[in-house]
Amino acid sequence: MTPAVPTAVALARAAEFYLDLHRHPELAGAEERTAARFADRLATAGYQVTRGIGGHGVAAVLRNGDGPVVLLRAELDALPVAERTGLPYASTATARTVDGRTVPVMHACGHDVHLACAAAAAAALAEARAGWRGTVLVVGQPAEETLAGARAMLADGLYRRFEPPSVVLAQHTAPLPAGMVAHGRGPVMAGSRTLRVVIHGRGGHAAAPRLAVNPVVAAAAVVLRLRTIESRETGPAEQVVVTVGSLEAGGQGNVIPDRATLTVTLRGFTEQVLERAAAAVRGIVRSEAEAAGTPREPEVEELSRSGVNAPDPVLSQALRAAHQELFGPERVADWPPSPATEDFPLFGEPGVGLHGVTGIRTAYWMLGMVGPEQWAATQGAGAAEKMAALPANHSPEFRPHVRLTLQTGIAALFSAATACLGRR
């Protein structure tokens, strides 16, 4: 079978693809060029490609006899972030949002790395087909950053158009030293709920607040009380993160507005904790609106949700062993549960309501991306302090080390796929 470590030619092709994607990022839901480039790479490697699934989603299949169906997933979208890395290939792209604003765009979360690794690993699997049997299904998912893309692809029949997978594999860049991978021993990422809260007031003149009902005051009280959820609604062994990401009201200092809108994000590691926290948000909003004497009931709408990213423990242990054999145990670390979230779990058991397929196992590991010079220059007494000081995902200074990150990511994905496929 073809070795897991990519050849110099394969690595150069992957780097060329990565640099192209990094220079031309696209926002969630608008990944037309990115999807086309990814699809073209997979078609060139011999895969049967279907485009336009659930938006700009791509699915490419390579059938190679009877055996397991292994899905490799990567994301297409970038973020509304202005790049400040100073790299010669830094993004200068801008785009228009759905509400008409022009924003900078950057691959600040490593999705360009994921795509380049997936395309290269897929090509290597095609070249090595004499050594394995089964089916490889490569998915380029749109709109991960808005938690909409996996749901859209599954609702559009991803698992009806293709054989449902036995296992689903994915990796994600993280501020670990490039050349390393890390596996969790339990949940890798939290689940989430994002809620939009609208508090209705009665507008009026700033000089006569007694004649109005100021929703800004009620909203401020809600923000302060939401901090109590973490201590009052969860036990010592549970973890929940409550964040108010936006508060919008009015536009002029001498006018009391008639409404205030908040966006609240909840993160937790069990569905029970998340549901309890969401109920607490609704209770706090109702009580503060009532105390303020608002003329209408407040509105609480769920904008998005994601499940807890808890990979299959048996599969994860098998892939940890495969990576230790490939890289050496010193390059395979443990990954603690992170309050970050994404929609990957929908491809497995949490998405049964969407796709109706049971028995799908998932595996998800973190891929180091910090180059040796950047790691050495970062202040910190140990690895944990250095990781806390490094530019993390979504930072405008996020900059993976191209060669080491791609080399490790391609090898990790290829070896994981071959460990799950049948042997000839």
C-alpha positions, -999 to +999 in steps of 0.1 A: +000+000+000+011+036-007+029+050+024+009+073+047+036+100+045+030+121+014+056+123-013+073+156-021+052+159-053+020+152-034+029+177-007+038+204-033+004+199-049-014+201-016+005+233-007-004+249-040-040+240-034-039+254+002-023+287-008-049+291-035-077+285-011-062+308+015-059+337-009-095+332-021-117+326+010-155+327+009-181+332+035-206+305+047-232+299+021-212+316-007-184+289-012-189+286-050-153+289-060-140+269-031-164+240-038-156+240-075-118+238-068-123+210-043-146+191-067-122+195-095-093+180-074-114+150-065-125+144-100-089+145-112-081+119-086-107+096-102-137+102-079-173+104-091-183+139-080-217+154-072-220+191-066-246+215-051-257+193-022-274+214+005-260+246-011-224+244-024-218+210-008-196+185-026-196+147-023-171+125-042-172+087-042-146+060-050-160+025-049-134-003-046-153-035-040-173-048-010-163-034+024-169-005+048-180+030+036-156+056+051-166+093+049-139+120+050-153+154+059-138+189+054-154+223+055-155+249+027-163+282+044-141+310+059-148+339+084-155+376+083-120+384+097-094+408+084-061+389+082-031+404+101-005+377+096+018+397+073+023+366+052+030+370+014-001+349+007-024+366+032-060+371+022-071+406+011-106+393+001-138+410+009-174+399+005-209+412+010-230+397+038-266+388+035-276+421+051-255+441+026-224+449+046-189+446+030-166+426+053-130+412+051-128+374+047-101+351+060-095+314+065-089+319+102-101+285+114-080+262+092-107+250+068-083+256+039-059+232+056-087+206+061-096+208+024-060+205+012-054+175+034-087+158+024-080+162-013-044+149-010-055+120+012-083+111-012-058+111-041-034+089-021-063+064-014-071+063-051-035+055-059-034+028-032-067+011-040-049-022-046-043-025-009-079-018+004-115-026-003-147-007+004-159+028-005-144+062+002-168+091+003-152+126+005-175+155+016-168+192+013-194+208+037-206+244+033-216+267+061-199+251+091-193+284+108-231+291+109-239+255+120-261+251+089-242+231+064-242+196+077-279+198+083-285+212+048-265+184+031-282+157+051-317+172+045-308+173+008-303+135+008-266+130+012-271+096+028-298+087+002-278+096-028-248+076-016-242+046+006-245+056+042-211+055+059-198+030+084-175+056+099-171+094+095-136+109+100-126+145+104-097+165+119-094+202+129-064+225+133-055+236+168-026+257+183-005+226+190+030+222+176+028+213+139+036+176+135+014+165+163-021+152+166-043+150+196-073+127+205-099+131+232-109+106+258-145+116+258-162+147+243-139+167+220-162+197+217-192+210+234-228+212+221-244+246+217-276+266+216-278+301+201-308+321+211-321+355+200-339+374+227-362+404+219-374+426+248-402+450+239-404+483+255-424+515+250-404+542+232-403+578+243-382+609+251-349+605+271-361+635+292-392+616+303-383+580+311-413+578+335-435+579+304-417+551+286-406+516+293-369+514+285-360+479+271-323+487+274-325+487+311-343+453+311-318+439+286-289+451+309-305+433+338-309+401+317-272+402+308-261+405+344-285+377+356-274+354+328-240+351+346-258+333+374-267+303+352-232+289+353-233+287+391-270+282+399-282+259+371-253+234+369-236+211+393-199+212+403-190+184+378-209+200+349-197+228+327-217+254+308-205+286+291-230+314+287-220+343+264-239+374+253-225+380+218-245+411+209-269+436+223-286+460+199-310+488+208-319+523+196-295+546+177-298+580+193-291+592+228-322+613+233-346+586+222-358+556+243-362+527+218-391+503+217-371+471+216-337+456+225-323+424+209-297+401+225-279+371+211-270+345+237-248+314+231-248+284+254-221+257+254-222+224+274-211+188+273-244+171+277-278+177+261-294+178+296-272+207+307-279+226+275-317+222+278-316+232+314-295+263+306-318+273+277-348+270+300-330+292+325-324+319+299-361+319+290-370+322+327-346+351+334-358+370+303-395+366+313-389+376+349-368+407+340-393+418+313-422+414+339-402+434+365-396+462+339-433+463+331-428+457+294-460+460+273-455+427+255-441+393+263-405+389+253-395+366+224-369+339+226-360+322+194-335+294+189-313+304+159-290+273+158-279+243+178-252+217+176-247+184+193-219+174+216-189+162+196-183+129+213-164+105+190-168+067+193-144+056+220-135+023+205-128+038+170-109+067+186-087+044+205-079+024+173-070+055+154-049+068+183-030+036+181-027+039+143-013+075+147+011+064+174+024+037+151+028+062+123+041+093+141+055+078+174+038+082+208+055+115+215+036+131+187+001+119+197-013+139+227-045+139+247-071+166+239-092+180+268-129+188+261-132+222+244-162+246+247-158+252+209-186+236+189-195+226+153-221+206+134-199+175+126-219+153+151-249+154+127-231+131+104-233+104+131-258+093+157-271+128+168-283+133+132-305+102+130-336+124+129-322+140+097-308+110+079-325+080+096-293+059+097-281+043+129-248+026+137-225+053+122-194+058+143-174+090+142-138+099+149-124+134+153-089+146+162-070+178+165-041+187+141-012+208+153-004+238+131+021+260+150+056+261+134+088+255+154+099+291+153+065+305+163+063+280+191+098+287+204+091+325+203+059+322+223+061+331+260+051+304+285+065+281+311+049+250+295+028+238+267-005+249+283+008+285+288+022+287+252-011+274+238-030+301+257-007+328+244-007+317+207-032+331+182-060+306+183-087+297+158-107+327+146-078+351+153-067+375+126-031+363+133-040+326+128-012+311+106-006+274+102+029+262+093+022+251+057+046+222+052+045+205+086+007+209+090-001+196+056+024+167+058+010+156+092-027+162+083-025+142+050-007+113+067-031+113+097-062+112+075-048+086+051-038+063+079-071+067+097-090+059+065-070+028+057-074+016+093-112+017+088-113+002+052-112-035+045-079-051+036-071-069+004 
